[in-house]
Amino acid sequence: MNKETIGIGKLQELLTRGPFNRWLDFSVLSVNEKGIEVEVSWREEWVVNPEQGYTHGGILAAIIDTAADYAIAATLGRPVPTISIRVDYHKAAKPGNLKARAHVVRLGRQYSTAESYVYDKDGSLVASGRGTYYTAPPRS
């Protein structure tokens, strides 16, 4: 299996093809053999509790899943379907852009695993997770 990574421009293009990812406003900051780093522009629509002002956990889970998926895509050259994902929430994500760092744990012929960590504007860990992805070649 290919172990080289695609460039930032190509990964950005793949990442923003889908409307949901465009709405989340992902920007690829770096991509290399160790993984990827993306930034997500915070949106008021993410707030689940107006009094507390924190981001809904589903948004954080989507960021974790997407970053992990695209860490794999950086190697395969294509995004892959999620089979399962586990998310841990560490603290409330308050307003401000979020950064996610993701890396491939295991790249397999059929299934692969990747981890992702989401940090707030101050660099504190707000959520983390691990996903399993279906990486078998697409059927022609």
N, C-alpha and C positions, 0 to 999 in steps of 0.2 A: 504494500500500500504506500502511496506517495507520502513522504514525511516532510516535504517542503511546504512553506506557507505562501499564500497568495499575498499580494500587496494591499496596502490600505485602501487605495482607490477601488480595486475590484471587490474587496470585502464590503466597503461602504455601498457600492452598487448593489450587491447581493442583499445586503441588510435592509436597504430602503426600497426594495421592490414591492414589498407588501404594505398595504395601507395602514395596518395596525402599527407596524414598526415605524412607518413615517409619522404617524400620529404621536408615538412615543418620542420621536425626534432623536433617534440614536445618531451619534457621531463617533466614528472609529478614531481613537487616539493613537493606538499602536497595535502592531501585529508582528509577532516573531515566533521563533521555535518554542518559546516558553508560554505563549498564550496571547490573548488579546486584552486590550483595555478600551472600553467605550464610555462615553458620557451621554447622559440622558437629560434633556432639558425639562425641568420641573414644570408642572402645569397645575393650576388651581383645581381643575376637574378631578385631580387625584385625591383630594382631601375627603376623608371619610367622616371626620369629626370636626366641624367648623370651630368649636370652642377650643379644641386642642391643636388643630391645624396639622394633623399628621396624615401621611400618605397611606392609602388603602393597601393592605397586604397583598391583594391580588395584583396590583401594579408591580410591587416588589418581586413577586413570584414570576411575573411575565418578564421582568428585566433579567432575573436569574436564569430562567429557561432560555431566553433569547441569546444572552451572552454565552452560555455554555454551548448552545447549538452552533453559534457562529465561531466559537473556538475550534470546533470540529470542522466547520465549513472552511475555515482558513487553511486547513490541511487538505480536505477533499475537493475543494473548489465548488461545493454546493451545500446548501442547508439540508438537514435531515429531519425526519419525523421524531418527535419525542415519544418514548415508550412510557417512561415514568420519571417523576421528579419529586425530590424531597426538599422542603424549604424550612429553614430555621430563622426566626425573627429574633434579633438581638436587642434592638431599641427602636423607638419611634423615629421614623424618617420625617423630619420637619421640612418646611419649604426650602428649596434650594436644589440645584442640579445634583444629580447622583452619578457616581462613577462605578462601573462594574469591571472587575478583573476576572477573567475566566481562562481555564487551561484544561487540556485533555488529560485525563487520568489514564485511560486505556483506549487505544484505537484498534478496534477489531474489524474483521471482515463482515460480520453480521451486526454486531452490537458494539457500541462504544459508550464510554462514560466520561463526563466532564463535570468540573466544579466551577462555581461562580461565587463571587463575593461582592456585595454592594456596599458602597461607602457614601456617607453624606458629605455635604460641602466642607465640613471640618475634618474629613478623613476618618471619621469613626465608622466602624462596621455596624451596619443596620440590619443586614440579612445575608444569609449564605445558603447555598444549596448544591445538590448533586443530581444530575440527570443521567438517564440511560437513553440512548438514541439508536435508531435503526439505520445502520450505515452500509447495508448491502447495496451493491450497485443497482441503479434503477433498471427495471425490465424494459427491453426495447419493444 
